[in-house]
Amino acid sequence: MDQITRLEGQVEYLQGQVRALQDENAELINRLGMLGAKGNPNAALPDDTPPDFVGLGLDMMKLRGLQALPLTTVPMPLAEVEKRILAWLRQEWPGDEPQRFGRALHALGWIPERVDPLTLRAALMARQIGGWYDAEAETLFTVDTEASPPGTIPPNTEALAIALGQLMREYGGSLLPPDSEKSRLSLDARLAREALIGGDAALTRFLNDLQRGIGPPTDEVPIDDPDHPLNQVPMPHFLRQLALFPFNQGFEFAQSLHAAGQFTQINSCYRRPPGSTLEVIDTSLYLGDQRALLQPVSLSTTDVAGKQAYWDDTLGWFACVTALRMFNEDAAAAEGARGWRGDRLLAWPSAGQRDHAAWQTVWVDEKSAAAFSKAMTEVLTQRYEIDGKPDAKGDLAIDPPGRTIRLTRNRGGLGVLLIDAGTMEFAMEAANILNPPQ
């Protein structure tokens, strides 16, 4: 009887959804008829006509091959959409994990101050996507541009919001489950999974736009345009690039998979998602049998000077090349990150303004390790505005005010260890502990 009651409730809910869709379609047909009566059968809907989310959703589901009812959509102000995205992000990054991540990046010198990265990312995502699918409410909440500050949402975002919402409903629960200590994904693996679903959504929007006769979206954000909606979020450059990765580089990943086997190929990826941003960038690595080339960085201990590391994570290839690009030309940064095969970022508390950090990377061969060391030397000397030359072994030692920086080749020439510490004593002990015997 309980099952029958539940089924009856579901039937009643679906009947209500069907009636709502019928009413919405009837209103749209009436509007189109009124436009035709004015003597212009080819006239477009006026600018103040709300987007047809139902019709657009049906077209995109048909294009994408998803068998499901259209999404229920509810418009709301931009700030409310941000809150819902932030709530989802905090499920993905529970407890004080976001604050610890911000502290670790600040300790390494990649962001200028400690920040809560999730608050900034929620603001960026709301503007980039233009909506968010809430799995608990089973509703796509779209940004109401009339109830939001002008100039905060890029054009044609509703198509991306619908595509991502449909995919989050279909795959989000299994691809990006709420985090836990036992199933915690590294930053690298999380970005790779987000690139799968974000790239899938971006590709679906792109193909649908082509069918509708709309030109390709301009997702590249002009850095020198302060009025661009995405530049209005005061987000450090490094964090901004990580947040844009799922849709920008993810689009290229999805495009490559689609070329190899249409959406059937992309669907199969949800059963075996990419495990690294390197696999997103190099689709042949993901599709081939070279996944074993990625190397976990093993350490006997992460305790230094009686302090336990509060952050221990793999950042990945994209984080590496993004860090190098901050003070290198793109070509030099790409060459410096080319042979990446693994890394591990550690951070420890300090009494100073910045904590202690160490970043161990491993490379496919000695040439790649040397290229990275050269590019990272450029980053360190320019960031701290200090002259410094590597020694004969390629190691760098600089001591800007309040910091001790050591860049050391290790692991038989295949590793590079960067230590950025607040004291000489901590840097020396970290070097002794983190450098394994040759």
N, C-alpha and C positions, 0 to 999 in steps of 0.2 A: 504494500500500500504506500510505503514511503517513496519507493521508486516511481510509482504511478503519479503521486502528488508532485514529485520533482519534475517529471516529464510534462505534466499538465502545465506547470509553471513556466517551463521552457517554451512550450508551444505558445502560451499566452504572450510571453515576451517577444517571440519571433513574429507573431501576428501583429503586435504593436509596432515593431520595427518596419514591417511591410507596409502598414497603413501610413506610417510617417514618411516612408520613401515615396509612396504613391502621392501623398499630398504635396511633397516637395517637387516631384516631377511634374505634377499638374500645374503648379505655380510657374515653373520654368517654361512649360509649353505655352501657358497663357501669355507670359512675357514675350516669348518669341513671336507668338501670333500677333500681339500688339505692335511689335516692331515691323512685321511684314505688312500690317495694315497701313503703315505710314508711307508705303510706296518704295521701300528699300529692302528687298528680301535678303540682301547680302550684308545688311548692317550688323555690326558687332554689338554686344551688350554694352550699355553705358558704363562709364568708369565706376559709378557708385553701386553697380550690381554686384552682390556678393558672389564669390567664386562658387561654381557648381561642384562641391566636394564629392557629392554622390556620383555624378556622371564621370568626373575625373577619376574617382576611385575605381569605378567599374572598368573604365578603359585601361587603367594601369594594372588591375588584377588580371584582366584578360591578356594583356601584353606579357605580364610576368608569369602567367600560368598558375595563379593561386586560386584555389576553389574555396571561397569564403564569402560571407556577407560583407557588404561595404562597412566601413568604419563609421560609427556614430561620431559626429563632430560637434564640438561646442566651442565657440569663439570666446576668448577672454583677453584681458590686458596682458601686455608683455611681461609685467612683473609677476603675474600669476603663473604664466607658463614657466618662467625662470624657477619659481618655487617648486613646481612639480618635477622639473629636470633635476634640481638640486636634491630633492628627496630621493630620487632614483640613484643619483651619484653617491649619496651617503649610504645607501644600501650596498653599493658596489665597493665602497671604501669605508668600512665600518670604524667606529670608535675614533681615536685620534690619529689614525693612519694618514689622513690628508695633511695634518699639521706636521707630522714627522717627515713626510715626503718633502714638504716645503722647506723644512729645516735642513734636510740632507742636501737639497739642490743649492740652498744658500751657502752651506758649508763648503760645497765644492766650487762655489763662485759662479754658478750658471744663472742665478737670478739675484737681483741686487738686494733683496730683503726677504724676510720670512713672510709668506703669504699662505692663505688657505686656498689652494689651487681649485677646489671644487666650486667655490662661490664664483670665481672668475670664469671657470669653464661653463657653468650653468648659464651665465649671462651671454657668453659667446655662442653657445649652442642654440639658445632661444632665438637669437638673431640670425644665425646661419641656417637653421632648419625651419623656423617659422611656426613651430608647433611641437607637441610631444604626445606620444601615446602612453596613456596610463593603464597598465595591465589590470590593476585592481578595479578601476572604474570602467574598464573596457571601452574607453573613449579617447578619441584624438582631440586634444585641446589645441586649437589653432590660435595664433596671435591675431587679435582684432586690431587692425592697423588704425581704425578710427578712435579706439580707446587707448592707444599707445602714443608715446611721443613721436612726432613726425621725423622721417628720415632714419628710423632705427632698424628697419627691416629691408633687406635687399629684395628686388623684384622677383616674382615667380618662385617664391619659396613654398607656396602651398603644395606644389607637385612633389617637392622633396619631402615635405612633412607627411603627405599621404603615403608615398612609397616607403619611407622608413617606418611609419606606423604599421603598415601592413606586414612588413618583414619582422618587426619587433613582436607583433602578435603571433606570427608564425614560428619564428626561430629564437626570439630574444630570451625566453625562459631557459632554454638549454644551452645557448651559446654564451650568454652573459648572466649566469645565475648569481644571486646574492653571495657575497664573499664569505669565507670562513677560514679559520686558521689551517684547516686540513686541505682545503681546495684552493688556496690563494694563488692567483695568477700573478706572474711577474709583470712589471710594467710593459716589457717587450711583448709578452704573450697577449696581454690585454689589448694593447694597441693593434696587434695583428688581427685579433678577433673583431675588434671594432671596425677595422678596415674592411673585413669581409662583408659585414652587414651594411656599413656606411657606403662602401663602394657599390654594392648591389643596389642600394637605394638610388645613388647618384646615377648609375647606369640606366636604371629603369626610368628615372625622370628624363634622362637624355634621349632615350629611344622614344619615349612618349612625346617629348617635345618635337622630335623630328617628324613624327606622324601628324602632329598638329600644325606643322609648318613654322615652329618657333626655332629661332637660332640657338646654338649651343650656349649654355650658361657661362657667364664669366666668373668662375670661382676664384680666380687669382685675386688676392687682396692687395691693392696698391699700397705699399708701405708709406709713401709720401702723401697719401690722401687722408688727412685727419677726419674728414667728414664721412668717410666710408663707414657704414654701420658696424662692421666688425672691428674697425680701428677705434671705435668709441669705448670699447672695453679696455680699461687700463691693465692689461695683462703683460707680464714679462715676455720678451720675444721667444725664449726657449719654450715656455709653457704654451704660448700661442701656436707654435709650430706643431707641438705634440697634439694639440686639440684639433688642428686642421688636417692632420694626417689621415684619419679614417675616411674622409670624403675626397680629399685631393689625390693622394697616392692610392687610396682604396679604389677609386674610380678606375685607375689604370689597371689595377690588379683584376677587378671584375671584368674589364673590357678584354683583357688577355684570356681569361677563362671563358668568356662568352664566345670569343673567336675560336677557341679550341673545341667547344661542344655546346654552344648555346646555353640557355638557362639550366639545362640538365646537368651540365658540368658544374655550374655554380651551386645548384642544389646539393650535389654530392659533397661539396666542400663543408657544408654545415655538419656533416657526419665526421669529417676530419679537418677541423679548422687549421689554418696556418698557425705555427707555433712561435713565429718570430717575424719582426718587421723586415728582416732580410728576405724571407720567403715571399712577403708581399711585394717587395721591390723586384726580386728575381723570381718570376713565376716558374721558370724552368727548374729552379731549385726545389720549389714546392711540389711540382708535378713529377719530378724525377726521383731518383733513389739516393739523393745526396743529403737527406735531412740529417743523417748521422754525423755530418761534418760539424754541426753545431756542438760546441763543447761547454759543458758546465764547468765553472771555475771552483775547484775544490780548495778548501782551507782547513787546516787542522783546528784552528780556533779563531774566533772573532773578538775575543777579549783583549784589550790593550790597556796597559797601565791601570789595571783594576777596574776598567770601565767596560760595560757591556754595550755592544752596538745596538742603537735603537732603530737603525735602518739597515737592511740587508736585502738587496734586490738586483735583478738583471735589468739594465736600461735598454740594451739592444742597439742594433745597427743604426736605426734612424736617429735615436738620441745622440749617438756618437757623431754622426755626420752633421747633425744640427749644431752640436757644440763646436765642432771644428769650423763651421761656416761663420761663426760669430766674428772670427778674426783671420779668416783665410778666404781667398777666392774660391768660388764654387768648384773649379777643377781641382785645386789643391786639396780641398776638403774631401771631395769624392775619392781622390787617390789615397788620402790618408785613412779613409774608412773602408777601402775596398776589400781588404782581406780579413775583416772582422769575423770572429767565430765564437765569441763569448765574452762576457764581462760580469763584474760584480761590484756594486757600489755599497760601501759601508760608511756609517756616520756615528760619531760618539758625542756625548754632551761635553760642553766646555764652559768654563766660567766667563769666557770672553764674549764679545758680540757675535762671533761666528764660531760654530762648532768645528770639530775635527772631522776630516773626511779622507777616505782612500778609495781609489777606483782601480781595480785590477782588470786589465783587458788581455785577451789571448787572440793570436793571429794565425793565419793559415801557414805563413812561412816567415823567415827572418826579414825578407825584403818588405813585406807588408807591415811588420812590427816597426821597422825603421821609418817607413813612410808615415805611420801614425805618430811616432815619436817626434818627427820633424814638424808635422802640422800642429801637434799639441804644444811643442816648444814655442811656436809662433803665437798660439793662443795665450799662453802664460806670460810671455814677455810683453805682449801688447796690453793685456788686461791689467797687469801690475805696473806697466810703464817703467820697466827696468831692463837694463841690458843684461843679457845672459847667454853664454855659449855652452853647448854640450861639450863634455870632455871626450877623450878618445874612444870611450866605449859607447858614447851617445847619451850619457846620463846628464841631467840638468839639475843644478842646485841654485835656487835664488831665495833671498830672504827679504821680501818687502816688509814694511813696518807692520809688526804684529802677526806675521805669518811665516811659516817655514814650508817651502815648496820643494819637493823632490820628485823628479821624473826618472825612473830607473828601468832599464831593460832587465828582464829576469826570465825564469822558466826556460832555460836553454836557448834564449834568444827569441822565443815565440811569445813572450809576455811583456807587457809594459805596466808598471805600477806607478800611479800618480798619488802622492800624499800631499794634502793641503791641510796643515795643522796649525793650531794656535800657538804652540810652543815647540821649541827645539827638542825638548825631552820626549814629548809625545810622538813627534815625527820619527825620532831615532828608534824608539821602542816599537812603533808600528812597522817600521822598515824591517826590524829584526824578526818580528812575528809573522808578517805577511809574505816575506820572501822565503819560499821553500828552498831546501837544499838543492844545489845544482846537480 
